[in-house]
């Protein structure tokens, strides 16, 4: 029986070999045994896009984190005395608890490195307390005392100087050609607690006007032409970088919308680049030129209605300032600054024109007062924040 089975199998094997030799059967190598389901091309492309976007974000974060810092504050505050009830003394139930001094140390904001020798950008409202001491905590947990602070009076920006070397600065991008829907990555220390937090979104608006401030410092100011993003920004993110897909800084995270969700704002990085250029042009000094006035711009419509010229209406004079020394008075309207007409719709305001000059420069002003115009020359003096 066994011999019959072996004989039959041998015949079958020989028959298959002959058939294969004379092409009676298809070659086994040409058979398609693909049993996996066919995946639509659109799905494959979508998966590739998602993986590519994730890889981009991961790469940007890995390269940028060493350049992002946390800003902390050290301050001594006085807690006033108070009275409390002493239940064990019926003859004198109230006893006074004396006041005491308390050391406050906490993280309040974020920032990022812009030079290897210790220049850091953050928001002015993060470091607005001139009586406090500020520290910088780097990615590798190194602590540095902030030695100097240059506060920009116009744009809620500040340059911090720490004594450090070989730091890794972030590359500054270009905020003049941003597009709606562009990828935006925010890094910072939200709530002053969660260091190196990353959030991702898109640029959802351009040219917005906002009121920026810090819940830690109780300070607000109005800003124009800022970037809106839906990347999550919280208190403590202020001063941190807003990055594009190339890892370039396109904005400085500044504020959130109190009434909305997923609405954050950032100062365009080109404003920071102008500030750094001005800072370096003056030889890394923290002194800035000033005239010494507080003013309000008069637009064309208001000027026509009140029969006055367009220009900067002087609201207040700083005592012993250059403006006071040449006789500028509240109610005057500065019409021209060194030959340039001042108009409300111009991007170059009076304050920006002053900041482009140097301490000691002599500048001609054309001033309107009570129906007549006159010219005077003011010498710009230095002012330190």
Buried (B, 14 or more C-beta within 10 A) or exposed (E): EEEEEEEEEEEEEEEEEEEEEEEEEEEEEEEEEEEEEEEEEEEEEEEEEEEEEEEBBEEBBEBBBBBBBBBBBBBEEEEEEEEEEEEEEEEEEEEEEEEEEEEEEEBBBBBBBBBEBBBBBBBBBBBBBEEBEBBBBBBEEEEBEBEBBBBBBBBBBBBBBBEBEEBEBBEBBEBEEBEEEBBBBBBBBBEBEEBBBBBBBBBBEBEBEBEBBBBBBEBBBEBEBBBBBBBBBBBBBBBBBBBBBEBBBBBBBBBBBEEEEBBBBBBBBBBBBBBBEBBEEBEBBBBBBBBBBEBEBBEEEBBEEEEBBBBBBBEEBBEEBBBBEBEBEEEBBBBBBBEEEBBBEBEEBBBBBBBEBBBEBEBEBBBBBEEEEEEBEBBBBBBEB
